[in-house]
Amino acid sequence: MAVNSPLPVSANLLPIAGVELGHAEAGVRKANRKDVLIVKLAPEATVAGVFTQNRFCAAPVQICKAHLAQAGANPAAPIRALLINTGNANAGTGATGLAHANETCEALAKLMGCAPQQILPFSTGVILEPLPVGRIVAGLPQALGNLKADNWFNAAESIMTTDTQPKAASRRVVIGGKTVTMSGISKGAGMIRPNMATMLGFLAIDAAVAQPVLDKLVRHVAELSFNCITIDGDTSTNDSFILIAAGGAAGGPADPLRVDSVDSADYAALAEAVTGIAQELAQMIIRDGEGATKFITITVEDGADVAECRKIAYSIGHSPLVKTAFFASDPNLGRILAAVGYAGVDDLDVSKLNLYLDDVWVARDGGRNPDYLEADGQRVMQQSEITVRVKLGRGNAAATIWTCDLSHDYVSINADYRS
C-alpha cells in the first residue's frame, strides 16, 4: 500500500468544464480492467506538454510532439482529445509502432469528426511488444459512450500499471478575484527518474491561458514537481505531462481568469497554484513506489547553484545502499556522505558539510557530530516519513527531491512484471 497516501475520493474530484473523460475495458493486456481512456476537450481548450528525454522515446511520444506543434501553428485545428492506453508502452517498436499509434488517432478522429492530428496518443506498460491496435480501436465506442466531466476517479484507474492505487487530486484557488478549479491524475510506481515529468500526468484548469504562456507554464511546473522525484533512477521511454487550460468552454466560469503574459501577478499566482497540485500528484507516485515503505524528502542547501544541489540530492536518492538502509531502518548514515562525495561536484569542500536526519544533527563540519547518538538516528529511520537535509556551506542555492526506500518487494515486482 502507498505510504501515508489515502485513496482519492471520487466525490472530491472536481469537474472541469470543457473536459470530459471516458474509459473502456479493452483487454489491452489483461481482461476485466480499465485500460483505455479518452479525454475529450472543448475547442476553446489550449494544451501544452513536456515529454521524456530518453532517446528511445515511444512512438506515441513522437506523435504527441508533432501533433502539439501542428496545433500550435494552426489554432483553427486545436487538440480535441487525448487517447491513453495502459498495458502496452508501444516503445521499441520502430516504424510499426508509429503506424499503430497513428492508426489509433485516425480511428478516434473518425468517431469524433476531427482530424487525426487533433488527437494526442499516450501509452504505458510493457516495452518492445506490438500495440494491440484492434483491441484499442474496438474499445473506443465504449469509452466515448461514458464520457463525463466528473469521471476523474475512473480516469485515474484507467492509466494504472503497477500502481497499487489511483492517483488524483483537485483544488480550488482564488486568483485576481476569480475562482480557478484544477483537477489532475498521474500514474507511476517504478521506472521513475523522469528527467522531465512523470510516466503519465494530466492536469486541467478552467482558466484561459494563451498558448505561449501555457507552454512556459507546463515547463515551469514540471521542473518543480515531476522533475523532482525518483524511485529507481530509470527514465521511462513514455514520460508525458500534459497541462490543459479550458477556460472559456461552455458550462465554465462566465468570466474565467485570463492569463496572456508571464510578466503578470496573475501568472505568478497561477504558476504557484498549479505547481502545488502537480507536486501533490508527483509525491503520490513516490508514496506508491514499487515496494516502498518510506517516503523520503531530500533537501540540499547552501549550494553554489541549483544544479549542483540537485546532483547531490539525486546521488543520495539513487544510491541502493542508502535506500536499503532506509528500508531496514539501519542508521548506516555514512552511506549518505559517500553519495554526496561521489555526486560529481569536484570542488566540494567536505569540511564544510553538515548532515541532518529530521531533527538529528548527524555530521558536523564534514565529520561525525560529537553529540550524535545512533539511537537518535534509528528513531528517525523507523518513521514512515523522513527528511534528509544536507548543508554544503558554499552558497545560497537549494533544491528538494522526493524518493522512497528500496525493499525486497521492488525486486519481486520487477522480476515478475511480464509474467
N, C-alpha and C positions, 0 to 999 in steps of 0.2 A: 504494500500500500504506500501511497505517496506520503512524504514526510510533512506532517502538520499542514496538509492541504485538503480541506474538506471538499466533497463533491459540489460542483456548482448546482444551484437550484434553478430549474428551468424558468420558474415564475419570476426570478430576479434578473433574467437576461432580457434586456430592453430591445424592442424592435426599432429599426432604423428605417424611416420612410424612404422608399426608393431601393430597398434591398430586400429581396425575397430569397428564401433558402428551401431547397427540396432535396430529399435523399432517396436512394434506392438500394435494395439488396440485390446486386447483380451477380454475385458469385465470382468476383474477380479472382480471388484465391481460395476463399472458403465460403461455404454455403451459410445462409441464415445469419448474415451480419451486414450492417450498413457499410457500404464500401464505395458508393458513388454519391457525389454531392454537386448540385448546381446552385450557384449564387447568381440570381438574375438581378441586373442593375437597371435603374431608370436611365433614360438618355441623358438626364442632367448630371449624372454622376461623373466625377473625374477619378482616375485611377493611376496610381504610381506604385513602383515595386523595386525591390533590390533582391539580388539573387546570389547563389553560391559563387565563390571564386575558385572552386575546384575546376581544373581544366577539363576534367572528364564529365562536364555537366550534362545532365539528362536531356533527352530530346524535348520534353515539354518546356524546360527552362529556355532552351534556344528559341523555341517558337514564341514563348511569352515575351521575350525581349524584342523580337521582331514585331509582334502584334502591338505592343505598347508603343514602339517607335512609330508605327504607322498611324495609330490613333492620335499620337501627339502631333503628327504632321497634318492630320486631316480631322479636325474637330467635328466635322459633319458626320463622321463614322466612328462614334465613341465605342469603347468596350461595353458590351451588353451582358456578358455573363462570364463567370469563372466555372470551369469544369474540373472537378478534383476526383481522382480515384485513389484508393488505398489497395494494398496487396501486391502491387507491381510498380516498380520505380520507372520503368521504361528508360533505363540508363544502361550504357554499354551495349546499346542495340543498333548503333550505326544508322545507315540510311533507312533501314526498315523501321526503326523506331521513330524517326522523323515522319515517315509516311503514315505510321499508325497514329501518332499524335495529331497529325493534320486531318486524318480521317475522322477522329472523334470530334474535332472542331467543325468539320463540314457537316457531320450528322446533326449536331446540336444547332448549328446555324440554320439548317434547313427546317428544323422543327420550330425555331423561333422567328424565322423570316428575316434573318440578318445575314451579313457576310461572315465567312469563316474567320476573317481577320479581326472580327469583333468579339471573338471568343479567346479566353486565356486558359490553356490546359495546365494541369498540375498532376503529378503522380508521386506516390511514395510507397515503398515496400521493397521487395527483393530486386537486386540489381542483376543484370545480364540475362534476363529472361524476356521473351517477346510479350508485348502487351496483348492481352486477350480482347481485342477490339470489339469482336462480335458481342461479347457479354456486356461491355460497357455501353455500346450503342443500343442494345436491347433494353438496358435499364433506364435509358433517358426518358421515355414517356412516363415511367413511374415517378422519377424524380421531378419532372415538370408538373406532374399531377398533384403533388403535395407541397408546392411552393407556398410558403407562408413567411410573413415578416417576423413572427415570433417563434422561429424554428431553430434558434441558435444552439440549444442543447443537443438536438438530433444532429445538427451540423457538426458539432464538436465530436460526437461519437463516430460520425461517418469518415473522419480522417485519421482515426487511431491506427497504430500498428502494434508495437509492443507496449504502448501506453497502458497503464492499469486503470486509468480513469480519464474521462473527457476533461478538457481544459477550456474554460470560457469565463469571460468577465464582462461586466457593464459598469458604466459610471455616468453621472450627470454633473456638469460643472457650469458655472455662470461666467461668461467672458464678455466684457463690454456690455453688460446688462442683458445679455441674451443667453438662454439655456442651450447647451450643446450636449447631445446624447452620444455615447460611444459604446459600441459592443464589438467583441472580438473573440476569436478562437485560435488555438495553436495546437500543435501536436509534436511529439518527440520524446524519446526516453533514452535513446542511445545514438551513437554516431553523431555526437553533438560537440563540436567546437566550430561553430558555423563559419567564422571568418566573414560574415556579412549579416546573417539573420538567423532564423531557426530553420528546422527542417520544413515546416509549413506554418505560416501565421497569416491570418486575415483579420483586418480591423477596419470597421466602418464608423464614420461620424456623420452627423446631419448638418455640418457646416458646409458652406460653399467656398471652396478653396481653388484658386486659379492653378492651372496645370504646372507652370514653372515653380510656384510656391510649394505645391504638393510634392513635386519631385525633390525639392530640397528637404522638405519636412520628413519624408519617408527615410531619407538617408540619415538625417539627424537622429530620428527616433531609434532606428536600428542600431546606430553606433552606441547609444546609451542604454540599450536594453538587450536585444537578442545577440548583439555582438559582445556581450559581457558574460556569457555563460559557457561552461564547458562541463561535459560529463566524462568523455574519454579521449578528447583531443583529435577525434576524427572529423574531418569536414565532409559533410554529405555531398552527393552528386546532385541533390534535388532541392537544396535550401531555397526557400522563397518566402518573402514577406511582402504582403500587398496591403496598401492603405487606400481606402475608398472614401471620398468626400461626396456625400449625396445631397448636400444642401440644395434646396430649390425643387426637389422632387415632390410630386403630388402627395398630399397627406402629411407632409412635414411642416416645420415651422413656416408660418406665412412670411416672416421676415428673418431668415436664418442669419447667423453670423457669417459675414463675408470677409475673406482674407485674400487680398490681392498683392500684398507686399511682405517681404520678410523683414522689412525695417519698421514694423509697427508693433505697438504694445499688444494688440490682439494676436499677432503671430507668436510672440514670445509666450503669451499665456496659453495659447493652443498647443504649442510645442511642449510646454511643461506638462499639460494635462494628458496629451496623447502618449508622451514618454512614460508617464506614470502607469497608465493601464498596460502599455507594452511591457514594462518591467514586471508587472504582475503576471502577465501571460508567460514571459520568459522564465520567471522564477518557478512557475508551475512545472515547467519542463524539468528543471533541476530537482525539484522536490519529488518528481516521479521518475527520476533517473533509474535505469535498469538496475535493480537490486539495491537501490540506495536506502540507507537507514539514517543518514545525517545530511542536513543542509548546511553548507559552509560558505560564509562570506569572507572573501579575502580582499583586504584593503592595503594598498601600498601608498605611503605618504612621504612627503618631503623629498620627492624626486626631482631630477633636473627637468624632466618633461613627462607628459602623459604616456608617451610611447614606451619609455623605459619602465615606468610603473606597471603598465600592462604586461610587459615582457616578463617582469619578475612575478607578477601575480599569476600569470598563466604557467610559469615554470613550477610554481608551488602547486597550482591546481591540477596540473597534468601528471605530477610525479606519482607513479604507482606506489612507491614506498610511503609517501605522505598519506595518500588516500587509504591504503590498507591500515596504516597506523590509526587513522581516524575510525575506521570500521571496528578495529579491535579495542578502541578506547585506550590505546597504548601511548603514553606521553613520550614517545621517542622523537622529541622535537628537534633534535639535531638534523633530522632529515629536512626540515623546513629551511634551516640555514644552508644546507648543502644545495637545495634547489635555488635559493637566492644566488648562491655563488656561481652556479653554472648557467644562469639565465642569459648570459651574454652581454652584460654591462661591464665592459672591460676595465673602465676606470673607477669602478665602485670601490670606495674606501670602507671596508667591512668594519673597521674600528669605530665607525660612527653609527653602526646599525643597532636598532632596538627592536625586539620582537615581543608582541603581546598575544596572549590567548584569552579572549574576552577581557576580564579584569586582572588577569595574572601577567605580571611582567616577567617574561621568561629569560630573555637575553638582553644584556645591557652593555652598550659600547662594544659590541662585537663578541662578547663572551657571556657565559652563564651569569645571570644576575645572582649575586651572593645571597639575596633574600628569597630566591625561588625555591619552592618546595615541590617535589614531584607529586605529592598528594594534591596540591592545588591544581597542577596540570591535569591530573587524572580526573579530578572533579569536573573540570570543564569538558574534557574529552568524552565523558559519559553523557553529555547533553545531546539532544537531537538537533539543536541549532547552535552553531559555533562561529565565532568571528576570529579570524587571524588578522592581526594588524602589524605591518612592518613599517618602520620609520627609517628612511635612508640617510637623513641628515645631509642632503646635498641640494635642496631647492624647495620650491613651493608647490610642485605638481603632485597630483594624486590620481588614483584610479581604483575602481572596485569591480571585482568579478564575483560570480556565484558558481559554486561547484558542489559536488557531493562526494561521499566516500566510495570505495571500491570493495564490493563484497563478493562472496562465493557465488551469489545468485547472478551477478553480472556475467561471469564466465558461463554458467549454465544456460542462461537466456540466449547468449550469442552463439554458443556451441550448437544449440538445437534450433536456431532461428528458422532454417529452411525445412526442418523435419515436419 
